[in-house]
Amino acid sequence: MQFDDDADLDTSEVQDVRGSRIPGGRATVGGGIAGVIALILGLLFGVGPDQLGLSSDGADPAATSSSAGQVQESCLKGQDANSREDCRTVAVVNSVQDFWRLEFQRRDATYAGARTVLFSQQVGTACGAATSAVGPFYCPGDRKVYLDLGFFDDLRTKFGSSGGPFAQAYVVAHEYGHHVQNLMGTLGRSQDGRQGENSNAVRVELQADCYAGVWAHHATTTPDESTGRPLITELTRADIRDGLDAAAAVGDDRIQERYQGRVTPESWTHGSAAQRQQWFSTGFSTGDMERCDTFA
């Protein structure tokens, strides 16, 4: 995956609070190894901590900055995205939102942007406080995506993904798929409390995978506002394989087999490896969000 070296990056779409602390209190995510396993099995690539049983212990959603704001100083051009992981995240966020703005406009609708918050260890949100153990998530309460970049190392070392820049882009695009669902009123369909391979929770996650694929289909043709040229200049077959590998690595069946030694489809919340790959591929091959109706 390559970015246009001369493109201007819009860092206003990313809030960098790495090195910040949450004032007053700490995030709690459940006790002992059971709590950790529950998080791994149920929360990866999900939505906000309020739905995860996390408590804020009185923490204020706003973070107090210490050494925050690195991307605003360092991520200025596409060439920065080609050399730095945090700048690459900024560029992917820019590209994803450029596409969805145009897609909503094409449908005579207005896309309301969402910021990505880069944090380390723990963060306060409108959905409650969370730690890095939750993994990347979207909070509908403040319409923000939350991401600890250390997750990308975990994706490789703990979940067996091949990694790579586009695997990271897939994660970001999936979370923005949840934002699109929130704007369209479909995200709430996952809140019926049910689990299992045919549950709405799984269907919501698979649709977000499909939306990530739709963006990927258009990524090299969506014009960047600063240059009029696509911000992403190249996506190779190897990039797409990395994205598909990441999708499979976080399938419920793969995670359950790795961490509990057996597969229990009745407790799925995100879908199997094959399903996640299938729906990303559907979005990527068609480029049509209408083909992402996982509820049909």
ABEGO torsion letter per residue (X at the ends): XBBBAABBBBAAABBBABGBBBBGEBBBAEBEAAAAAAAAAAABGBBBAAAAGBBAGGBBABBBBBABGAAAAABABAAAAAABAAAAAAAAAAAAAAAAAAAAAAAGBBBBBBBBBBBBGBBBBAAEBBBAAAEBBBBAAAGBBBBBAAAAAAAAAAAGBAEEAAAAAAAAAAAAAAAAAAAAGAAAAAAAGBBEAABAAAAAAAAAAAAAAAAAAAAAABBBAAAGBBABABBBAAAAAAAAAAAAAABAAAAAAAAAGBBBAAABAAEBAAAAAAAAAAAAAAGBAAAABAAX
